[in-house]
Amino acid sequence: MPLSVSLSIEGDTTVIELTGELDAKTAPDFHRTIEKAAGHGTQTVEIRMAGVGYMASAGLRSLVFAQQKVANDVTIKVVGAIEPVSRTIRTAGLDRSIVLADE
C-alpha cells in the first residue's frame, strides 16, 4: 500500500499525517516531509500514525532521521500508532526520546 503523507501547521505544532505502509520504498516521501517540517521552527512535530498498518525498520530509521533533523528542544510525538507499530518503536527504545501517545 502506498504511503500518503501530509503536512500542516496547528499553532506551535507541525503535524505530519501518515497513511499506508512505511517501509524502505515509501520512507523517502516521509523524509522529504520531515525536512520541510524541520524548517517550520515549531516546538512540536506530531506524527500521526493511526493510518499506518505496517512499519518496517526503514520506518524506525525515519523516526531517528526526524530526531536528527529537528532542533534539540523540539518534541517529536508519535500519535495513534497501532499496537504493532508502537511495540516496534518501544522495542527499539525510541520511546525514550520520542513521545508515544494514543491520541
All heavy atoms as an XYZ file, in Angstrom:
760
protein
N       0.848     -1.181      0.000
C       0.000      0.000      0.000
C       0.886      1.235      0.000
O       1.794      1.338      0.806
C      -0.908     -0.019      1.230
C      -1.780      1.183      1.371
S      -2.794      1.084      2.875
C      -4.258      1.847      2.276
N       0.663      2.145     -0.895
C       1.482      3.361     -0.921
C       1.294      4.182      0.350
O       0.301      4.029      1.058
C       0.965      4.112     -2.140
C      -0.345      3.510     -2.463
C      -0.372      2.136     -1.885
N       2.256      5.044      0.606
C       2.200      5.907      1.775
C       1.682      7.271      1.357
O       2.164      7.861      0.399
C       3.594      6.046      2.392
C       3.679      6.858      3.676
C       3.009      6.103      4.828
C       5.119      7.162      4.028
N       0.706      7.756      2.095
C       0.203      9.106      1.908
C       0.763      9.955      3.050
O       0.674      9.563      4.210
C      -1.329      9.096      1.934
O      -1.825     10.411      1.968
N       1.347     11.091      2.708
C       1.971     11.957      3.708
C       1.422     13.364      3.540
O       1.420     13.899      2.438
C       3.511     11.989      3.538
C       4.151     12.823      4.637
C       4.094     10.592      3.508
N       0.951     13.946      4.632
C       0.515     15.341      4.572
C       1.157     16.116      5.707
O       1.521     15.546      6.739
C      -1.005     15.443      4.652
O      -1.463     15.036      5.927
N       1.301     17.399      5.500
C       1.924     18.271      6.498
C       1.051     19.490      6.704
O       0.538     20.071      5.748
C       3.321     18.695      6.006
C       4.113     19.563      6.963
C       5.542     19.076      7.033
C       4.077     21.004      6.502
N       0.859     19.865      7.970
C       0.110     21.080      8.279
C       0.672     21.693      9.549
O       1.398     21.041     10.302
C      -1.389     20.772      8.443
O      -1.599     19.864      9.512
N       0.331     22.926      9.786
C       0.764     23.630     10.996
C      -0.480     23.907     11.824
O      -1.465     24.450     11.312
C       1.458     24.967     10.668
C       2.613     24.760      9.690
C       1.920     25.656     11.945
C       3.753     23.947     10.217
N      -0.444     23.511     13.106
C      -1.552     23.774     14.035
C      -0.961     24.472     15.254
O      -0.421     23.823     16.143
C      -2.251     22.473     14.427
C      -2.914     21.768     13.249
C      -3.593     20.456     13.637
O      -3.658     20.133     14.844
O      -4.037     19.743     12.716
N      -0.997     25.797     15.267
C      -0.413     26.559     16.365
C       1.091     26.383     16.381
O       1.749     26.653     15.386
N       1.625     25.906     17.514
C       3.073     25.703     17.605
C       3.463     24.253     17.326
O       4.517     23.788     17.748
C       3.592     26.149     18.976
C       3.073     25.283     20.105
O       2.121     24.502     19.879
O       3.625     25.372     21.216
N       2.589     23.550     16.595
C       2.838     22.143     16.272
C       2.813     21.935     14.760
O       1.896     22.377     14.082
C       1.762     21.245     16.918
O       1.802     21.441     18.344
C       1.998     19.775     16.618
N       3.830     21.264     14.274
C       3.837     20.810     12.890
C       3.284     19.397     12.887
O       3.770     18.533     13.619
C       5.265     20.815     12.306
O       5.775     22.146     12.357
C       5.272     20.333     10.869
N       2.249     19.172     12.113
C       1.584     17.870     12.086
C       1.902     17.165     10.771
O       1.696     17.718      9.688
C       0.052     18.020     12.222
C      -0.639     16.668     12.107
C      -0.292     18.694     13.542
N       2.412     15.949     10.897
C       2.634     15.085      9.736
C       1.684     13.915      9.898
O       1.713     13.224     10.908
C       4.088     14.586      9.676
C       5.065     15.753      9.552
C       4.263     13.606      8.504
C       6.527     15.353      9.663
N       0.842     13.705      8.915
C      -0.103     12.591      8.971
C       0.279     11.563      7.922
O       0.460     11.890      6.750
C      -1.532     13.079      8.744
C      -2.529     11.961      8.927
C      -3.860     12.458      9.468
O      -4.039     13.662      9.682
O      -4.719     11.606      9.683
N       0.407     10.311      8.382
C       0.809      9.209      7.507
C      -0.320      8.210      7.397
O      -0.973      7.879      8.387
C       2.038      8.495      8.087
C       3.273      9.334      8.383
C       4.340      8.469      9.049
C       3.812      9.960      7.119
N      -0.497      7.705      6.189
C      -1.458      6.632      5.953
C      -0.843      5.662      4.954
O      -0.323      6.092      3.920
C      -2.771      7.184      5.372
O      -3.309      8.162      6.269
C      -3.804      6.078      5.182
N      -0.865      4.364      5.287
C      -0.316      3.356      4.379
C       0.776      2.558      5.061
O       0.726      2.325      6.264
N       1.761      2.151      4.290
C       2.868      1.352      4.821
C       4.144      2.164      4.778
O       4.462      2.791      3.774
C       3.028      0.067      4.002
C       1.818     -0.847      4.121
C       1.988     -2.145      3.362
O       2.995     -2.337      2.658
O       1.073     -2.990      3.481
N       4.863      2.134      5.897
C       6.127      2.867      5.998
C       7.262      1.850      5.927
O       7.535      1.132      6.883
C       6.163      3.662      7.315
C       7.375      4.550      7.560
C       7.629      5.508      6.404
C       7.197      5.321      8.868
N       7.880      1.773      4.758
C       8.967      0.817      4.543
C      10.054      1.492      3.705
O      10.002      2.702      3.469
C       8.437     -0.460      3.882
C       7.719     -0.200      2.566
O       7.930      0.870      1.949
O       6.937     -1.073      2.151
N      11.025      0.704      3.266
C      12.154      1.272      2.527
C      11.701      1.967      1.244
O      12.301      2.957      0.820
C      13.159      0.173      2.200
N      10.650      1.479      0.654
C      10.166      2.062     -0.602
C       9.464      3.403     -0.372
O       9.563      4.309     -1.194
C       9.199      1.080     -1.270
C       8.790      1.450     -2.647
C       7.954      0.341     -3.259
C       7.546      0.688     -4.673
N       6.768     -0.371     -5.281
N       8.766      3.541      0.743
C       7.974      4.751      0.981
C       8.656      5.748      1.921
O       8.236      6.906      1.981
C       6.605      4.379      1.571
O       6.785      3.705      2.822
C       5.819      3.482      0.620
N       9.685      5.326      2.641
C      10.352      6.202      3.613
C      10.882      7.501      2.993
O      10.833      8.547      3.657
C      11.460      5.445      4.334
N      11.401      7.495      1.754
C      11.886      8.768      1.201
C      10.817      9.869      1.155
O      11.136     11.044      1.360
C      12.350      8.375     -0.215
C      12.764      6.945     -0.061
C      11.734      6.363      0.891
N       9.569      9.506      0.926
C       8.495     10.519      0.957
C       8.373     11.125      2.355
O       8.193     12.327      2.508
C       7.151      9.895      0.549
C       7.120      9.467     -0.904
O       7.914     10.007     -1.696
O       6.314      8.588     -1.230
N       8.460     10.274      3.351
C       8.389     10.736      4.740
C       9.597     11.625      5.059
O       9.460     12.668      5.692
C       8.318      9.520      5.664
C       8.157      9.820      7.116
C       7.419     10.893      7.568
C       8.751      9.006      8.071
C       7.268     11.160      8.927
C       8.608      9.257      9.424
C       7.871     10.341      9.848
N      10.779     11.240      4.594
C      11.988     12.032      4.852
C      11.859     13.444      4.274
O      12.236     14.423      4.925
C      13.215     11.341      4.261
C      13.648     10.149      5.038
N      14.926      9.663      4.989
C      12.990      9.350      5.894
C      15.034      8.606      5.775
N      13.862      8.393      6.328
N      11.332     13.537      3.060
C      11.170     14.869      2.454
C      10.227     15.729      3.291
O      10.456     16.921      3.474
C      10.660     14.737      1.017
C      11.749     14.285      0.038
C      11.265     14.363     -1.402
N      10.328     13.312     -1.734
C      10.678     12.071     -2.083
N      11.952     11.745     -2.154
N       9.764     11.162     -2.362
N       9.189     15.116      3.823
C       8.246     15.867      4.652
C       8.887     16.257      5.981
O       8.659     17.361      6.481
C       6.971     15.023      4.888
O       6.439     14.665      3.611
C       5.941     15.805      5.662
N       9.687     15.388      6.552
C      10.395     15.719      7.795
C      11.311     16.922      7.573
O      11.375     17.830      8.405
C      11.203     14.510      8.305
C      10.259     13.419      8.809
C      12.186     14.922      9.399
C      10.936     12.084      9.046
N      12.000     16.935      6.454
C      12.889     18.063      6.170
C      12.100     19.369      6.078
O      12.541     20.406      6.559
C      13.681     17.798      4.894
C      14.739     16.718      5.125
C      15.517     16.353      3.882
O      14.976     16.525      2.763
O      16.649     15.869      4.032
N      10.921     19.319      5.473
C      10.061     20.508      5.433
C       9.618     20.890      6.835
O       9.619     22.061      7.204
C       8.826     20.249      4.564
C       9.119     20.149      3.099
C       7.827     19.851      2.343
C       8.116     19.538      0.895
N       6.902     19.102      0.182
N       9.229     19.897      7.639
C       8.751     20.148      8.998
C       9.847     20.769      9.852
O       9.572     21.659     10.671
C       8.264     18.844      9.635
N      11.071     20.336      9.671
C      12.186     20.852     10.469
C      12.387     22.336     10.228
O      12.860     23.052     11.107
C      13.457     20.075     10.160
N      12.006     22.819      9.064
C      12.197     24.218      8.739
C      11.131     25.149      9.278
O      11.251     26.361      9.172
N      10.078     24.611      9.882
C       8.981     25.455     10.357
C       9.238     26.075     11.721
O       8.576     27.025     12.102
C       7.671     24.664     10.388
C       7.105     24.447      9.020
N       6.546     25.450      8.271
C       7.045     23.353      8.246
C       6.156     24.982      7.105
N       6.458     23.704      7.050
N      10.171     25.553     12.496
C      10.527     26.155     13.771
C       9.488     26.017     14.858
O       9.470     26.807     15.798
N       8.607     25.045     14.770
C       7.617     24.838     15.820
C       8.231     24.064     16.987
O       9.312     23.487     16.868
C       6.396     24.065     15.273
O       6.839     22.866     14.661
C       5.628     24.897     14.271
N       7.525     24.039     18.107
C       8.034     23.378     19.309
C       7.786     21.880     19.317
O       8.447     21.135     20.038
C       7.383     23.990     20.558
C       7.836     25.407     20.805
C       9.334     25.491     21.023
O       9.873     24.817     21.888
N      10.011     26.290     20.216
N       6.814     21.439     18.523
C       6.472     20.017     18.486
C       6.269     19.578     17.034
O       5.665     20.290     16.247
C       5.158     19.749     19.262
O       5.314     20.220     20.604
C       4.813     18.271     19.284
N       6.773     18.404     16.724
C       6.453     17.751     15.455
C       5.629     16.525     15.826
O       6.120     15.611     16.475
C       7.713     17.344     14.664
C       7.328     16.544     13.430
C       8.524     18.580     14.277
N       4.356     16.583     15.478
C       3.433     15.496     15.799
C       3.255     14.618     14.563
O       2.835     15.105     13.519
C       2.096     16.070     16.242
C       1.104     15.015     16.674
C      -0.155     15.647     17.237
O      -0.066     16.337     18.268
O      -1.215     15.462     16.623
N       3.594     13.344     14.707
C       3.492     12.406     13.588
C       2.305     11.501     13.865
O       2.348     10.662     14.767
C       4.800     11.602     13.440
C       5.986     12.552     13.247
C       4.685     10.629     12.261
C       7.346     11.893     13.372
N       1.248     11.716     13.133
C       0.023     10.935     13.322
C       0.116      9.666     12.480
O       0.196      9.738     11.260
C      -1.202     11.768     12.950
C      -1.350     12.979     13.863
C      -2.552     13.811     13.531
N      -2.610     14.967     14.431
C      -3.381     16.012     14.237
N      -4.186     16.062     13.182
N      -3.371     17.013     15.085
N       0.106      8.527     13.176
C       0.359      7.251     12.507
C      -0.803      6.272     12.612
O      -0.621      5.083     12.377
C       1.634      6.612     13.068
C       2.879      7.457     12.826
S       4.414      6.665     13.357
C       4.619      5.428     12.077
N      -1.995      6.757     12.941
C      -3.141      5.848     13.080
C      -3.430      5.103     11.779
O      -3.932      3.986     11.803
C      -4.376      6.619     13.535
N      -3.082      5.692     10.662
C      -3.346      5.073      9.376
C      -2.206      4.225      8.840
O      -2.264      3.758      7.714
N      -1.169      4.035      9.657
C      -0.037      3.204      9.228
C      -0.279      1.778      9.708
O      -0.274      1.504     10.904
C       1.303      3.748      9.775
C       2.451      2.802      9.432
C       1.563      5.143      9.224
N      -0.481      0.872      8.765
C      -0.763     -0.521      9.108
C       0.472     -1.376      9.231
O       0.432     -2.470      9.789
N       1.589     -0.879      8.718
C       2.837     -1.643      8.750
C       4.006     -0.667      8.760
O       4.014      0.314      8.001
C       2.948     -2.552      7.522
C       4.288     -3.212      7.373
C       4.640     -4.299      8.166
C       5.216     -2.752      6.442
C       5.881     -4.906      8.031
C       6.452     -3.362      6.300
C       6.778     -4.428      7.099
O       8.012     -5.029      6.969
N       4.984     -0.932      9.640
C       6.199     -0.119      9.664
C       7.398     -1.050      9.723
O       7.573     -1.813     10.679
C       6.217      0.825     10.862
C       7.452      1.724     10.851
S       7.473      2.953     12.168
C       7.906      1.937     13.566
N       8.244     -0.997      8.710
C       9.467     -1.791      8.663
C      10.590     -1.038      9.379
O      10.390      0.079      9.871
C       9.841     -2.048      7.211
N      11.769     -1.626      9.411
C      12.911     -0.974     10.058
C      13.212      0.376      9.405
O      13.718      1.279     10.074
C      14.137     -1.885     10.027
O      14.478     -2.192      8.690
N      12.884      0.533      8.148
C      13.076      1.830      7.490
C      12.238      2.906      8.168
O      12.626      4.071      8.219
C      12.715      1.734      6.011
N      11.111      2.534      8.716
C      10.286      3.481      9.457
C      10.968      3.919     10.741
O      10.914      5.093     11.115
N      11.605      2.975     11.410
C      12.370      3.331     12.609
C      13.500      4.291     12.251
O      13.736      5.279     12.949
C      12.939      2.079     13.277
C      11.935      1.171     13.971
C      12.630     -0.110     14.438
C      11.277      1.880     15.135
N      14.192      3.981     11.167
C      15.271      4.878     10.726
C      14.711      6.264     10.399
O      15.351      7.278     10.664
C      15.998      4.291      9.515
C      16.893      3.120      9.862
C      17.831      2.748      8.724
N      17.141      2.394      7.493
C      16.674      1.182      7.202
N      16.841      0.198      8.058
N      16.063      0.944      6.068
N      13.502      6.304      9.881
C      12.883      7.591      9.566
C      12.613      8.401     10.833
O      12.777      9.616     10.841
C      11.568      7.372      8.810
O      11.805      6.794      7.560
N      12.205      7.726     11.890
C      11.974      8.439     13.156
C      13.297      8.956     13.729
O      13.355     10.065     14.263
C      11.258      7.527     14.151
C       9.814      7.157     13.757
C       9.240      6.135     14.737
C       8.926      8.394     13.688
N      14.353      8.165     13.612
C      15.678      8.629     14.045
C      16.107      9.814     13.177
O      16.630     10.817     13.679
C      16.714      7.488     13.982
C      18.130      8.007     14.222
C      16.359      6.392     14.978
N      15.842      9.727     11.887
C      16.141     10.824     10.961
C      15.416     12.090     11.407
O      15.997     13.180     11.415
C      15.716     10.413      9.550
C      15.908     11.474      8.508
C      17.163     11.738      7.984
C      14.823     12.199      8.038
C      17.333     12.713      7.015
C      14.982     13.175      7.064
C      16.243     13.437      6.560
N      14.156     11.936     11.807
C      13.377     13.087     12.277
C      14.035     13.717     13.496
O      14.139     14.944     13.592
C      11.951     12.654     12.598
N      14.495     12.888     14.424
C      15.169     13.412     15.614
C      16.413     14.209     15.227
O      16.724     15.225     15.835
C      15.587     12.276     16.547
C      14.451     11.611     17.253
C      14.955     10.485     18.127
O      15.624      9.575     17.648
N      14.652     10.561     19.395
N      17.121     13.726     14.246
C      18.352     14.385     13.832
C      18.089     15.688     13.091
O      18.910     16.593     13.115
C      19.171     13.445     12.939
C      19.670     12.221     13.674
C      20.243     11.165     12.734
O      19.988     11.182     11.533
N      21.010     10.251     13.295
N      16.951     15.798     12.445
C      16.650     16.977     11.626
C      16.081     18.155     12.411
O      16.244     19.296     12.012
C      15.667     16.600     10.504
C      16.301     15.856      9.381
C      17.295     16.754      8.688
C      17.989     16.093      7.522
N      18.961     17.000      6.884
N      15.385     17.875     13.510
C      14.769     18.973     14.258
C      15.730     19.462     15.345
O      16.667     18.763     15.720
C      13.419     18.554     14.887
C      12.441     18.107     13.809
C      13.601     17.485     15.928
N      15.480     20.660     15.841
C      16.312     21.222     16.899
C      16.177     20.393     18.174
O      15.180     19.695     18.380
C      15.898     22.666     17.150
N      17.188     20.476     19.031
C      17.205     19.681     20.260
C      16.023     19.954     21.178
O      15.603     19.084     21.928
C      18.508     19.910     21.026
C      19.691     19.276     20.340
O      19.538     18.355     19.544
N      20.877     19.784     20.623
N      15.479     21.163     21.127
C      14.378     21.500     22.024
C      12.997     21.223     21.410
O      11.980     21.573     21.992
C      14.476     22.955     22.472
C      14.403     23.920     21.310
O      14.626     23.511     20.151
O      14.132     25.104     21.562
N      12.955     20.585     20.266
C      11.690     20.241     19.619
C      11.273     18.831     20.043
O      12.070     17.898     20.005
C      11.810     20.320     18.079
C      10.550     19.804     17.399
C      12.112     21.745     17.651
N      10.024     18.704     20.461
C       9.485     17.408     20.848
C       8.920     16.692     19.632
O       8.169     17.283     18.857
C       8.352     17.593     21.881
O       8.883     18.251     23.023
C       7.738     16.260     22.284
N       9.279     15.429     19.484
C       8.678     14.596     18.444
C       7.684     13.685     19.131
O       8.015     12.968     20.076
C       9.736     13.790     17.676
C      10.675     14.746     16.938
C       9.064     12.827     16.692
C      11.771     14.070     16.167
N       6.464     13.748     18.652
C       5.377     12.996     19.262
C       4.745     12.099     18.202
O       4.328     12.588     17.151
C       4.354     13.994     19.802
C       3.249     13.435     20.606
C       2.405     14.599     21.151
C       1.255     14.120     21.969
N       0.429     15.251     22.448
N       4.690     10.809     18.465
C       4.010      9.860     17.577
C       2.635      9.587     18.178
O       2.525      9.149     19.326
C       4.811      8.551     17.428
C       4.005      7.505     16.662
C       6.139      8.820     16.715
N       1.600      9.864     17.417
C       0.234      9.789     17.926
C      -0.573      8.731     17.182
O      -0.540      8.658     15.951
C      -0.473     11.160     17.781
C      -1.919     11.084     18.234
C       0.278     12.221     18.563
N      -1.275      7.909     17.954
C      -2.257      6.994     17.399
C      -1.712      5.764     16.697
O      -2.458      5.101     15.969
N      -0.451      5.451     16.910
C       0.113      4.269     16.241
C      -0.591      3.005     16.729
O      -0.873      2.857     17.928
C       1.613      4.174     16.518
N      -0.865      2.106     15.794
C      -1.474      0.832     16.188
C      -0.457      0.040     17.013
O       0.737      0.310     16.978
C      -1.956      0.027     14.963
C      -0.781     -0.358     14.065
C      -3.019      0.801     14.193
C      -1.162     -1.310     12.930
N      -0.938     -0.947     17.766
C      -0.082     -1.676     18.704
C       1.182     -2.266     18.062
O       2.271     -2.095     18.615
C      -0.886     -2.758     19.431
C      -0.060     -3.582     20.397
C       0.771     -2.767     21.400
O       0.378     -1.650     21.765
O       1.843     -3.261     21.801
N       1.104     -2.936     16.916
C       2.353     -3.478     16.350
C       3.385     -2.389     16.029
O       4.584     -2.600     16.210
C       1.887     -4.190     15.077
C       0.454     -4.516     15.323
C      -0.064     -3.381     16.156
N       2.928     -1.232     15.599
C       3.845     -0.140     15.283
C       4.419      0.453     16.573
O       5.632      0.651     16.690
C       3.143      0.936     14.428
C       4.014      2.174     14.283
C       2.779      0.373     13.057
N       3.579      0.716     17.561
C       4.088      1.284     18.821
C       4.993      0.276     19.537
O       5.982      0.662     20.148
C       2.950      1.757     19.720
O       2.120      0.700     20.095
N       4.682     -1.021     19.421
C       5.546     -2.050     20.036
C       6.927     -2.030     19.384
O       7.947     -2.130     20.064
C       4.908     -3.427     19.903
C       5.708     -4.520     20.586
C       5.061     -5.913     20.545
N       3.686     -5.973     20.114
C       3.264     -6.497     18.959
N       4.110     -7.046     18.119
N       1.990     -6.508     18.651
N       6.965     -1.878     18.077
C       8.248     -1.798     17.367
C       9.048     -0.594     17.843
O      10.254     -0.692     18.074
C       8.002     -1.722     15.843
O       7.295     -2.899     15.434
C       9.296     -1.611     15.075
N       8.386      0.533     18.022
C       9.056      1.746     18.497
C       9.603      1.519     19.911
O      10.744      1.870     20.206
C       8.089      2.944     18.452
C       7.771      3.301     16.989
C       8.661      4.143     19.196
C       6.633      4.286     16.813
N       8.787      0.901     20.770
C       9.236      0.637     22.153
C      10.381     -0.374     22.178
O      11.348     -0.209     22.918
C       8.073      0.139     23.005
C       7.092      1.229     23.422
C       6.116      0.746     24.497
N       5.380     -0.427     24.108
C       4.233     -0.442     23.433
N       3.678      0.703     23.082
N       3.627     -1.564     23.127
N      10.269     -1.422     21.372
C      11.311     -2.461     21.337
C      12.652     -1.869     20.899
O      13.708     -2.260     21.413
C      10.896     -3.608     20.389
O       9.671     -4.169     20.867
C      11.956     -4.686     20.317
N      12.621     -0.938     19.987
C      13.851     -0.289     19.524
C      14.372      0.735     20.523
O      15.484      1.239     20.382
C      13.603      0.388     18.177
N      13.574      1.052     21.550
C      13.988      2.013     22.572
C      13.762      3.459     22.174
O      14.179      4.367     22.887
N      13.087      3.687     21.069
C      12.848      5.069     20.647
C      11.840      5.785     21.526
O      11.759      7.010     21.501
C      12.383      5.102     19.184
C      13.470      4.859     18.141
C      12.878      4.859     16.741
C      14.563      5.892     18.249
N      11.083      5.031     22.308
C      10.114      5.672     23.192
C      10.799      6.453     24.312
O      10.152      7.208     25.020
C       9.139      4.639     23.769
C       9.835      3.565     24.577
O      10.953      3.140     24.194
O       9.263      3.138     25.601
N      12.107      6.304     24.447
C      12.845      7.086     25.445
C      13.122      8.501     24.962
O      13.391      9.390     25.760
C      14.159      6.387     25.792
C      13.926      5.072     26.502
C      15.230      4.419     26.914
N      14.994      2.995     27.030
C      15.672      2.071     26.393
N      16.683      2.391     25.631
N      15.378      0.805     26.530
N      13.071      8.692     23.659
C      13.357     10.019     23.127
C      12.220     10.588     22.282
O      12.236     11.759     21.930
C      14.644      9.972     22.291
O      14.540      8.989     21.275
N      11.239      9.753     21.966
C      10.061     10.185     21.213
C       8.839      9.918     22.084
O       8.722      8.848     22.666
C       9.943      9.405     19.880
C      11.089      9.793     18.951
C       8.600      9.627     19.216
C      11.145      8.986     17.664
N       7.950     10.875     22.167
C       6.733     10.712     22.949
C       5.748      9.858     22.162
O       5.447     10.158     21.005
C       6.100     12.091     23.277
C       4.785     11.907     24.005
C       7.065     12.941     24.068
N       5.250      8.797     22.796
C       4.205      7.964     22.194
C       2.888      8.320     22.865
O       2.797      8.305     24.091
C       4.481      6.480     22.425
C       5.482      5.793     21.511
C       5.699      4.351     21.951
C       5.035      5.840     20.080
N       1.876      8.636     22.073
C       0.574      8.995     22.634
C      -0.521      8.285     21.862
O      -0.403      8.060     20.661
C       0.370     10.507     22.555
N      -1.587      7.929     22.579
C      -2.709      7.276     21.913
C      -3.467      8.261     21.031
O      -3.913      7.938     19.952
C      -3.663      6.666     22.945
C      -3.026      5.497     23.665
O      -2.135      4.847     23.087
O      -3.403      5.243     24.816
N      -3.703      9.445     21.524
C      -4.425     10.483     20.755
C      -3.839     11.819     21.021
O      -3.250     12.144     21.940
C      -5.913     10.484     21.092
C      -6.636      9.315     20.481
C      -6.616      9.269     18.954
O      -6.738     10.330     18.313
O      -6.468      8.187     18.405
